[in-house]
Amino acid sequence: RTAAVFTTTADVGGDFMFEVVDEYDLTKPLEPDRRIQVVYDRPPELKVSGIRDGDQFRPDDIIPVNVFSRDDIGIGELELHYRQNEDVTKIISATDFDHGALEVTHGFRLKLTDFQATSGDSVTVRVRVADERPEPGPQDVWSNQFTIRVDNNAKAAGARAMEQETKELIDALKAMEQQLEKDAKKANDLGDTARKAWDDAAREQAQRLS
């Protein structure tokens, strides 16, 4: 009528068993197989859209930074790091998202008028995301660095977004056209093969099937 607790670090997986022997060298009866599986935590996935390196914006534009992140434990932190010209880097922390969620979608919006950006300035942007791994601590992932230019003559942000959507649509249609051409060629080849193999035996089998 005694009990024991064992604590060990789960660094590798495998089969395990407990062996108990009393003072008379009697052991326990056979127990069912036991196996521990160690699942290693993966760093978060991070995708950033709405902004491209080298984009140009007007001084009164709003820079859209759309973020999608996924993690196997949960998203704990989401930050936008930006720097105007060679100034000190500033951080905007996202607070209005479901902390601990496995998937997070968030949109940062940088108003260039808020820091009085003028034509010729540059703004450098990066996104950081961290999971909620308890030990030895959260894992964080950084996006690529995006540097945009402020230009009085830049296209309007809406027009640029529409231009990008149009390009993506055209690319998708081109890919669909190529796939249709491949499918048509494959169908013709199959038809030729079927006609060559269409003899009395094949016709008889087809009639029985129908």
N, C-alpha and C positions, 0 to 999 in steps of 0.2 A: 504493500500500500504506500509506496513512495513514488515520487515523480522527479523529473529532471528537465531542464531546459538547455538546449544547445544553441549557440549563436555562432554563425560563421559568415564569411564574406562570400557572396554569390558571384564569384569571378568566372567560373566555368560551370557547364552543365554536365549531367551524367546520371547514372544509376546510383542509388544509395540504399542502405538498409541499417537498421538498428540491431545490435547484438547485446542481449542482456543475459547474464549468467549469475545464478545465485550462489550462495555459500556451499551448496552441495554439487556444484558444477552442472546444474540443470539449466538448460537454455529455453528460450521461448519457442513456441511452435512457429512453423513457417508463416510468414506474412506476405501479403500481396506485393508485387513489384512496385517500387517507387522510383520516380525519375524527376529530376529538377531541370527545367529549361531556362537558361539565362537569355534574356532578350536585351540586346544592347541599345541604348537610347541613340537615336539619330538626331543630327542637328536639324533645325527648322528649314523648310523650303521657303524661298522668297522670290516673288515676281513683282516687278515694278513696271507700270505702263503709264501712258499719258505724257511722258517726257522722253526726249532723246538727247544724247550728247550732241552739242552743237546747235540746238534749236535757238531760234531768235524770238524774242518777245518785246512788245512795246512797253514803255515805262508804266503804263496804267493797266497792264495785263495781270492776270492771276495764273500762276504756274500750277498746273494740276499734277499731282503725284499720287497715282493710284497704286495701292499695295494689296497683294494677296499673299497670305502666309499660311503654311500648314505644318503641324508638328504632331508627333506620336504621343507626347505627354500633355502639351498645352502651351499656348502662347502667353508669355508673362509680360513682355515689354515690346513696345513698338515706338520707334523714334525717327524723326526726320532731322538730319544734321545739315545745316546750310551755312555758307560763307559768302559774303559779298566782297568781291575783289580779294584783297589780302587781309581782310578784317578777321577778328577772332570768330571761330566757329560757334554757332548758336544751335540750340537743340529745342525741338518741339516734340513733346511726349504726347502720344495719343492716350487719352483717358476714356473716351467713349466707345470702348469695345469690350467684348465679353472676355475678361481675363480668365485664362485657363481653358478657353475653347480650343478645339483641335484645328479649326479653320477660322481665319479672321480676314475680313475684307475691310479696308479703310481707305479714305481719301484725304490726303493732306492738300491744303490750298495755301500757296504762298502769294500774298498780295505784294507786288513790287512797290506799290505806293506806300506801304507800311514802313519800308526802310528807305524811301526817297531814292529809288534807283533811277539813274539817268542814262541816256543813250551813251553807249561805250562801256558801261559797267558789265561785269561778269558775275554770275551767281553759280556757285558749286553746290551740288546737292547729293547726299547719300542717305540711304535708309538702313536702319539697324533693327533687327528683330532678335529676341531672346526667348528661349523656352523656360519651363519651370522645373528643370531638373534639380532635385534637392542636393545630391552629392555627386561630385565635389563642387557643384555649382551650376548655374545656368550656362547653356551653350548659346552663343550668339553668332549671327550671320549678317554680313554686310552686303549691300547691293553694289553694283558698279557705280563709279562716280560719273555724275552728269554735270557738265558745265554749259550753261546757257548764256547767250549774249543779249544785252538790252539794246534795242535799235528802234529809233523812231519810225523807220520805214518797214518794219517787220510786218508780215501778214498777220491779220487778226487771228486770235487763238481759235475761234470757231471755224474760220476758213481752213486753218491748218489741220484741225481735227477732221473736218469733212474730207479734206484732200487725202489724209491718211486712210480714212475708212473707204474711200473710193479706190485707192490703190490696193487695199487688202481684198476688196470685193473683186476687182479685176484679176488679181493673182489667183483668187479662189476659182473664178470662172475659167481661167486658163488651165489650171490644174484639172478641173472637171472635164474640159474639152480634150486634154491629153488622155485622160482616163477613158473617155468615151471612144476615142480613136483606137486605143489599145483593145478595148472590149469588142469593138466592131471587127478588128483584124482577127481576134481570137475566135469570134463567132464564125467568120468566113472560113478560117482554118478548120474549125470543127465540122462545118458543113461539108467542106471538101473531103475530109476524112470519112464522114458518114456516107457520102455518095460513093466513094471508092469501095467501102466495105458493104455496100447494099447489094447483096446477092440473094439467091433464092433461100438459102438457109437463114439469113438474117431476116428476110421478109416473113418467113414461116414463123420464126420466133416472135416477131413483132405482132403477128396476127393472133398468136396464142395469148400473148400478154394483153392485148386489147380486149 
